[in-house]
Amino acid sequence: MGRITSGDARLSREEIISIPLRSAARLVGVSEQRLLNWSRIHLLSPHVRRQISERNTVRLYSFSDVLSLLVVRELLNQKLTTPQINRVIKFLQDEGHERPLSTFKFAVLGNEIFFQYPDGLWQGSKRASQIVIHQVLDLRPLREEIYQSIENPRSADAQGKLERRRKVQGSKRVFEDTRVPVDAVIRYINNGTPESTILKVFPSLSKADIRLAKAEAKLAAV
């Protein structure tokens, strides 16, 4: 019921997926600072290291990391506290489970959290015989949420908006959550390039972005 197994057809794809802090925060629905705090207190840290230059190494979140972040989000939504979740993670890690949040089934009863071993036994602060598990956190929709985010990386709120980001395209104006400068799209528009062609050239853009670029082109022409 949501437990990831080695027979999953998507496993090989999941192994190569990695996303930066900004994208992970947007997907989980928390601030980048909150993810940094979770890493600082050893709740969840990104496991992928990428050497992009001799002096620059970045940390990225693997598929398993992001899935674990979504599990934490769901557990917090069920009124558990960060220390409660951290204690469970630490206990399972001490038992030899490197990333328990993406491999175990979890359930919540009141303010108690329970996890299920592969053999079906539940464990928590109460004995399993004292409880009946009605709701188990299903990982399948959380995994689909990750795939949908990767296939459609920009939120609807980001489309049709511009921003400037330090060290991105020389701090030129780009479409929000992309590296595409608005000036680059305006050049296509001024050359009479059809909208469908522009969207093929810049697949991360949407029709709302093209409408904005056309409005910018008109302003520049005045």
DRENDREN-335374 format. One record per residue (C-alpha): x, y, z; residue in three letters. Coordinates in steps of 0.25 Angstrom, whole numbers, plus 5000, padded with zeros to 4 digits. Each point is the difference from the previous one (the first is absolute). Last residue first. Layout:
XYZAla...
***
This chain:
502652104887Val500749884994Ala500549965014Ala498550005005Leu499549914989Lys501249905002Ala499650005015Glu498649974996Ala500449894991Lys500949945011Ala498950005010Leu499149924989Arg501149904998Ile500249985015Asp498549975001Ala500149904988Lys501049925009Ser501550005000Leu500949885004Ser499949954986Pro500850124995Phe500349964985Val498749934999Lys499250115007Leu500650104990Ile499649914988Thr498550005005Ser500050155003Glu500450024985Pro501350084997Thr499850144995Gly501450045002Asn499550105010Asn499449885008Ile501349924999Tyr500850125005Arg499050025011Ile500349855005Val501550035002Ala499750135007Asp499149935010Val501249925005Pro499849855001Val500649955013Arg498749955006Thr499250015013Asp499550144996Glu500250044986Phe501450075000Val500450145001Arg501550014999Lys500849985013Ser501249954991Gly499249884995Gln499849955014Val501150045010Lys499050085008Arg498649984997Arg499150104992Arg498549974999Glu498949994989Leu498649955001Lys499049944990Gly500249865007Gln500550005014Ala498649985006Asp499749884991Ala501149935007Ser501249974991Arg500749865000Pro498949934991Asn500649874997Glu500950005013Ile498850055009Ser499149904994Gln501149895003Tyr500150055015Ile498550005002Glu499949864994Glu501049965011Arg499150065011Leu498849934994Pro500749875001Arg500550025014Leu498849965008Asp500050055014Leu499149895007Val498750035006Gln499249915009His501149935008Ile499349945012Val500750025013Ile500449935013Gln500649874994Ser501050094993Ala500650045013Arg500150155002Lys501250094998Ser500049944986Gly500249874992Gln499249934990Trp500249864995Leu499849974986Gly501249924997Asp500650124992Pro499950085013Tyr498950105002Gln500250145006Phe499150075011Phe499950145003Ile499250055013Glu499350135001Asn498749954998Gly500249874992Leu500950024988Val500549904990Ala501349974993Phe500549904989Lys501549994999Phe500950024988Thr500050154997Ser500050055014Leu501049895004Pro501250054992Arg501249935006Glu499349895007His501149945009Gly499349995014Glu500650135004Asp499450064987Gln498649955005Leu500250065014Phe500550134994Lys498850014990Ile499049985011Val500750105009Arg500050104989Asn498549994997Ile499750025015Gln501050125000Pro499350064988Thr498650005006Thr498849914996Leu498850084996Lys499549924989Gln500550104990Asn501449985006Leu499949854996Leu499650044986Glu501250104999Arg500949905006Val499649904989Val500150104989Leu501550035005Leu500249855000Ser499649994985Leu500950124997Val501249925006Asp499649874993Ser500050084987Phe501350065003Ser500250145005Tyr501250084995Leu501250055007Arg500950094992Val501550004999Thr500850124995Asn501550025001Arg500549914988Glu498750024993Ser498649934999Ile500349895010Gln498649945003Arg499749945014Arg498749925002Val499649975014His499150125003Pro499850015016Ser498849965008Leu499850015015Leu501450025003His499850135008Ile500750084989Arg499349934989Ser498650035005Trp500550155002Asn500450004985Leu498749954996Leu499350105008Arg500950114994Gln499549964986Glu498650025004Ser498949895001Val499149954989Gly500649864998Val500250034985Leu500450145002Arg501049975010Ala500649884992Ala500150104987Ser500850105008Arg500949905007Leu500449944987Pro499549874993Ile500549864998Ser499449884992Ile501049904996Ile499649895009Glu498550034998Glu500149964985Arg500649875004Ser498949975010Leu498950034991Arg499649864997Ala500049975015Asp500649865003Gly500950055011Ser498850045009Thr499550135004Ile498949995011Arg498750074995Gly499049905005Met
***
